[in-house]
Amino acid sequence: LTLKPRSYSIASSPLMHPEVIQLCVVQVDWTVESTKEFRIGEATGYMKVQQPGAQIMCAVRQSAIVLPKDPKDPVLMAGMGTGLAPWRAVTQERVMQKRQG
């Protein structure tokens, strides 16, 4: 099965999870009003049926989020349209920075 590329925000920090990338994904589904047919989004439906440990092809792009060099500096986040994922990743990053001193 070949799907068109989809973009998702990474929901994990490489400091906390150096070997994996975590995503926050909501399955897209709907009922076609005219036919009452239940439909499931192609990409989220594909991800839902994958078994733990399954490998999928992906590409990682440079983050648009740039944190201050000093981890003591506060961060104001407003992520309209990005959902929970970047907030989770930044929180994990700050937790790991604090643990590392």
Backbone as ProteinMPNN parsed JSONL, in Angstrom:
{"seq_chain_A": "LTLKPRSYSIASSPLMHPEVIQLCVVQVDWTVESTKEFRIGEATGYMKVQQPGAQIMCAVRQSAIVLPKDPKDPVLMAGMGTGLAPWRAVTQERVMQKRQG", "coords_chain_A": {"N_chain_A": [[0.849, -1.178, 0.0], [0.726, 2.097, -0.973], [0.89, 5.331, 0.169], [0.031, 8.799, -0.143], [2.296, 11.338, 0.95], [2.025, 12.386, 4.365], [1.89, 14.934, 6.851], [2.936, 15.092, 10.171], [3.159, 16.337, 13.481], [5.932, 15.848, 15.565], [5.756, 14.24, 18.686], [7.484, 13.856, 20.763], [10.533, 14.143, 22.663], [13.888, 14.098, 21.49], [15.844, 13.944, 23.417], [14.624, 12.602, 25.545], [13.611, 10.318, 24.34], [15.613, 8.873, 22.518], [15.761, 6.879, 20.554], [13.347, 6.508, 19.277], [10.463, 7.865, 17.598], [7.665, 9.561, 18.611], [4.204, 9.98, 17.994], [1.2, 11.932, 18.177], [-1.841, 10.961, 17.264], [-5.034, 11.222, 15.862], [-7.616, 9.138, 14.918], [-9.162, 9.577, 11.844], [-12.471, 9.568, 11.019], [-15.71, 9.117, 9.511], [-19.197, 9.345, 8.611], [-20.727, 8.93, 5.538], [-23.139, 11.054, 4.575], [-25.145, 10.791, 2.567], [-25.113, 8.082, 1.813], [-24.845, 6.684, 4.119], [-22.547, 5.299, 4.613], [-19.786, 4.17, 6.453], [-16.673, 5.635, 6.831], [-13.096, 5.552, 6.958], [-10.174, 7.4, 7.587], [-7.458, 7.271, 5.301], [-4.631, 7.286, 5.967], [-4.595, 7.394, 8.832], [-6.162, 5.18, 9.363], [-4.525, 3.168, 8.33], [-2.319, 3.375, 10.078], [-3.546, 2.592, 12.438], [-3.956, -0.175, 12.246], [-1.452, -1.263, 12.389], [0.977, -3.354, 13.934], [2.515, -3.369, 17.222], [5.855, -2.234, 17.153], [6.05, -2.296, 14.436], [7.502, -1.184, 11.398], [7.489, 1.797, 9.579], [7.766, 3.738, 6.613], [9.26, 6.902, 6.73], [9.965, 10.437, 6.836], [11.947, 12.892, 8.384], [11.721, 16.233, 9.176], [13.456, 19.323, 9.779], [12.791, 20.948, 12.845], [10.446, 23.596, 13.372], [10.313, 24.849, 15.718], [12.181, 26.68, 17.96], [13.962, 26.574, 20.808], [14.86, 28.644, 23.643], [18.359, 29.219, 24.34], [19.127, 29.156, 27.023], [17.825, 27.036, 29.347], [16.381, 27.934, 31.493], [14.998, 30.116, 30.712], [11.727, 31.289, 30.105], [9.117, 29.79, 28.098], [6.763, 30.667, 25.739], [4.049, 29.23, 24.349], [2.071, 29.041, 21.494], [0.125, 27.261, 19.582], [-1.717, 27.127, 17.279], [-3.649, 24.94, 15.435], [-1.761, 22.916, 15.487], [-2.159, 21.102, 17.465], [-1.685, 18.831, 20.246], [0.848, 17.655, 20.073], [3.435, 19.193, 19.615], [3.562, 20.613, 22.022], [3.774, 18.578, 23.91], [6.245, 17.477, 23.159], [8.023, 19.627, 23.645], [7.663, 19.919, 26.397], [8.675, 17.447, 27.312], [11.332, 17.792, 26.496], [12.16, 19.943, 28.12], [11.866, 18.732, 30.648], [13.866, 16.76, 30.498], [16.129, 18.4, 30.185], [16.153, 19.631, 32.682], [16.593, 17.392, 34.323], [19.161, 16.787, 33.528], [20.55, 18.8, 34.585]], "CA_chain_A": [[0.0, 0.0, 0.0], [1.484, 3.337, -1.06], [0.079, 6.49, 0.52], [0.624, 10.117, -0.348], [2.914, 11.793, 2.207], [1.249, 13.142, 5.352], [2.75, 15.604, 7.819], [2.514, 15.013, 11.565], [4.107, 16.937, 14.413], [6.539, 14.879, 16.481], [5.245, 14.459, 20.037], [8.464, 13.378, 21.742], [11.841, 14.795, 22.651], [14.991, 13.17, 21.253], [16.59, 13.762, 24.663], [13.923, 11.626, 26.363], [13.393, 9.092, 23.552], [16.55, 9.016, 21.403], [15.675, 5.806, 19.555], [12.018, 6.419, 18.674], [9.682, 9.079, 17.376], [6.286, 9.349, 19.027], [3.219, 10.875, 17.393], [-0.173, 11.961, 18.706], [-2.659, 10.876, 16.059], [-6.446, 10.928, 16.062], [-8.146, 8.483, 13.722], [-10.179, 10.335, 11.127], [-13.552, 8.73, 10.489], [-16.944, 9.848, 9.276], [-20.244, 8.627, 7.891], [-21.197, 9.657, 4.353], [-24.552, 11.303, 4.867], [-26.058, 10.322, 1.515], [-25.129, 6.612, 1.699], [-24.676, 6.139, 5.472], [-21.345, 4.47, 4.603], [-18.768, 4.578, 7.417], [-15.365, 5.746, 6.181], [-11.943, 5.769, 7.838], [-9.068, 8.065, 6.897], [-6.507, 6.317, 4.738], [-3.38, 7.208, 6.722], [-4.832, 7.024, 10.227], [-6.639, 3.797, 9.351], [-3.34, 2.338, 8.12], [-1.534, 3.352, 11.322], [-4.291, 1.895, 13.494], [-3.859, -1.634, 12.122], [-0.06, -1.704, 12.52], [1.311, -4.028, 15.179], [3.632, -2.73, 17.935], [7.164, -2.525, 16.586], [6.021, -2.225, 12.97], [8.288, -0.09, 10.837], [6.869, 2.469, 8.449], [8.67, 4.694, 5.987], [8.974, 8.289, 7.093], [11.036, 11.421, 6.698], [11.888, 13.859, 9.475], [12.184, 17.557, 8.785], [13.934, 20.204, 10.845], [11.714, 21.571, 13.608], [10.266, 25.047, 13.283], [10.373, 25.344, 17.086], [13.536, 26.953, 18.441], [13.913, 26.893, 22.227], [15.959, 29.505, 24.091], [19.57, 28.492, 24.726], [19.084, 28.974, 28.475], [16.594, 26.321, 29.679], [15.652, 28.644, 32.546], [14.147, 31.117, 30.069], [10.372, 30.769, 29.886], [8.685, 29.58, 26.721], [5.348, 30.911, 25.499], [3.681, 28.443, 23.177], [0.745, 29.193, 20.903], [0.239, 26.369, 18.432], [-2.987, 26.922, 16.613], [-3.641, 23.986, 14.339], [-0.761, 21.859, 15.63], [-2.601, 20.131, 18.447], [-0.944, 18.559, 21.464], [2.166, 17.067, 19.829], [4.608, 20.012, 19.919], [3.55, 20.951, 23.448], [4.291, 17.391, 24.596], [7.674, 17.361, 22.843], [8.755, 20.686, 24.352], [7.621, 19.584, 27.825], [9.654, 16.376, 27.519], [12.664, 18.38, 26.323], [12.456, 20.715, 29.33], [12.037, 17.764, 31.745], [15.187, 16.146, 30.353], [17.126, 19.443, 30.462], [16.202, 19.805, 34.134], [17.244, 16.201, 34.877], [20.586, 16.818, 33.196], [21.147, 19.91, 35.335]], "C_chain_A": [[0.893, 1.239, 0.0], [0.538, 4.5, -0.8], [0.793, 7.764, 0.143], [1.211, 10.564, 0.981], [1.943, 12.596, 3.068], [2.241, 13.799, 6.298], [2.125, 15.503, 9.202], [3.58, 15.693, 12.406], [4.627, 15.853, 15.345], [6.144, 15.25, 17.907], [6.217, 13.969, 21.105], [9.779, 14.122, 21.567], [12.926, 13.768, 22.351], [15.879, 12.992, 22.487], [15.957, 12.671, 25.534], [13.787, 10.284, 25.652], [14.312, 9.115, 22.325], [16.389, 7.989, 20.282], [14.33, 5.724, 18.835], [11.447, 7.813, 18.452], [8.252, 8.744, 17.758], [5.4, 10.4, 18.373], [1.949, 10.862, 18.223], [-1.074, 12.022, 17.476], [-4.091, 10.532, 16.449], [-6.95, 10.283, 14.777], [-9.258, 9.34, 13.131], [-11.224, 9.342, 10.628], [-14.828, 9.557, 10.376], [-17.946, 8.927, 8.591], [-20.7, 9.506, 6.746], [-22.702, 9.81, 4.505], [-25.494, 10.696, 3.839], [-26.179, 8.803, 1.458], [-25.082, 5.905, 3.051], [-23.479, 5.193, 5.568], [-20.327, 5.04, 5.594], [-17.416, 4.556, 6.73], [-14.301, 6.02, 7.234], [-10.839, 6.409, 7.011], [-8.0, 7.068, 6.476], [-5.243, 6.175, 5.594], [-3.612, 6.79, 8.169], [-5.382, 5.61, 10.334], [-5.484, 2.822, 9.182], [-2.531, 2.233, 9.416], [-2.234, 2.537, 12.406], [-4.102, 0.383, 13.428], [-2.423, -2.149, 12.216], [0.162, -2.336, 13.892], [2.434, -3.276, 15.884], [4.969, -3.18, 17.352], [7.203, -2.485, 15.071], [6.843, -1.025, 12.511], [7.551, 0.478, 9.641], [7.864, 3.482, 7.888], [8.266, 6.109, 6.387], [10.188, 9.159, 6.789], [10.854, 12.429, 7.817], [12.478, 15.172, 8.983], [12.649, 18.331, 10.011], [12.743, 20.866, 11.525], [11.662, 23.071, 13.371], [10.349, 25.674, 14.668], [11.832, 25.502, 17.499], [13.415, 27.378, 19.903], [15.057, 27.827, 22.595], [17.169, 28.665, 24.504], [19.593, 28.208, 26.225], [17.77, 28.285, 28.844], [15.797, 26.951, 30.816], [14.745, 29.727, 31.962], [12.764, 30.522, 29.82], [10.067, 30.645, 28.393], [7.185, 29.828, 26.655], [4.987, 30.169, 24.227], [2.252, 28.732, 22.765], [0.791, 28.391, 19.619], [-1.082, 26.095, 17.765], [-2.84, 25.965, 15.436], [-2.644, 22.857, 14.498], [-1.164, 20.803, 16.638], [-1.636, 19.978, 19.604], [0.523, 18.19, 21.225], [3.348, 17.986, 20.147], [4.689, 20.418, 21.388], [4.166, 19.804, 24.244], [5.799, 17.266, 24.381], [8.497, 18.402, 23.597], [8.774, 20.403, 25.854], [8.624, 18.477, 28.136], [11.084, 16.913, 27.435], [13.076, 19.135, 27.584], [12.653, 19.795, 30.54], [13.433, 17.16, 31.684], [16.299, 17.162, 30.626], [17.264, 19.63, 31.965], [16.901, 18.603, 34.787], [18.748, 16.207, 34.649], [21.311, 17.98, 33.878], [21.144, 21.181, 34.561]], "O_chain_A": [[1.728, 1.401, 0.89], [-0.489, 4.639, -1.466], [2.023, 7.808, 0.111], [0.685, 10.209, 2.036], [1.145, 13.382, 2.559], [3.327, 13.263, 6.521], [0.942, 15.789, 9.387], [4.766, 15.633, 12.083], [3.857, 15.039, 15.855], [6.189, 16.419, 18.291], [5.809, 13.697, 22.235], [10.095, 14.647, 20.5], [12.892, 12.669, 22.904], [16.592, 11.994, 22.592], [16.668, 11.906, 26.186], [13.842, 9.233, 26.29], [13.844, 9.352, 21.211], [16.847, 8.226, 19.165], [14.185, 4.954, 17.886], [11.895, 8.795, 19.044], [7.692, 7.755, 17.284], [5.793, 11.556, 18.218], [1.659, 9.875, 18.9], [-1.072, 13.009, 16.741], [-4.322, 9.648, 17.275], [-6.742, 10.809, 13.684], [-10.173, 9.77, 13.833], [-10.905, 8.397, 9.908], [-14.995, 10.566, 11.06], [-17.589, 7.873, 8.063], [-21.023, 10.678, 6.941], [-23.441, 8.827, 4.556], [-26.533, 10.145, 4.201], [-27.234, 8.283, 1.093], [-25.254, 4.689, 3.132], [-23.399, 4.381, 6.49], [-20.04, 6.237, 5.582], [-17.054, 3.557, 6.109], [-14.57, 6.637, 8.265], [-10.596, 6.01, 5.872], [-7.681, 6.135, 7.212], [-4.835, 5.058, 5.909], [-2.903, 5.924, 8.683], [-5.094, 4.911, 11.306], [-5.462, 1.768, 9.817], [-2.109, 1.144, 9.806], [-1.577, 1.866, 13.203], [-4.091, -0.276, 14.468], [-2.201, -3.356, 12.13], [-0.407, -1.892, 14.889], [3.23, -2.609, 15.224], [5.178, -4.365, 17.093], [8.271, -2.623, 14.476], [6.866, 0.016, 13.168], [7.05, -0.263, 8.794], [8.702, 4.012, 8.618], [7.086, 6.46, 6.382], [11.284, 8.664, 6.522], [9.725, 12.78, 8.161], [13.585, 15.214, 8.447], [12.271, 18.018, 11.139], [11.798, 21.292, 10.86], [12.688, 23.727, 13.193], [10.446, 26.895, 14.79], [12.619, 24.562, 17.397], [12.834, 28.421, 20.202], [16.103, 27.815, 21.947], [17.016, 27.534, 24.965], [20.03, 27.138, 26.648], [16.704, 28.877, 28.678], [14.663, 26.548, 31.077], [13.83, 30.202, 32.635], [12.647, 29.38, 29.376], [10.679, 31.305, 27.554], [6.424, 29.256, 27.436], [5.54, 30.436, 23.161], [1.334, 28.676, 23.583], [1.438, 28.806, 18.657], [-1.52, 24.947, 17.693], [-2.003, 26.167, 14.556], [-2.672, 21.912, 13.71], [-0.578, 19.721, 16.67], [-0.862, 20.887, 19.907], [1.356, 18.401, 22.106], [4.218, 17.572, 20.913], [5.785, 20.55, 21.933], [4.979, 20.027, 25.141], [6.541, 16.981, 25.322], [9.56, 18.082, 24.131], [9.791, 20.622, 26.511], [9.349, 18.564, 29.127], [11.944, 16.521, 28.224], [14.201, 18.989, 28.062], [13.522, 20.056, 31.372], [14.11, 17.058, 32.706], [17.31, 16.815, 31.237], [18.377, 19.773, 32.47], [17.709, 18.777, 35.7], [19.513, 15.699, 35.469], [22.528, 18.122, 33.762], [21.612, 22.206, 35.056]]}, "name": "protein", "num_of_chains": 1, "seq": "LTLKPRSYSIASSPLMHPEVIQLCVVQVDWTVESTKEFRIGEATGYMKVQQPGAQIMCAVRQSAIVLPKDPKDPVLMAGMGTGLAPWRAVTQERVMQKRQG"}
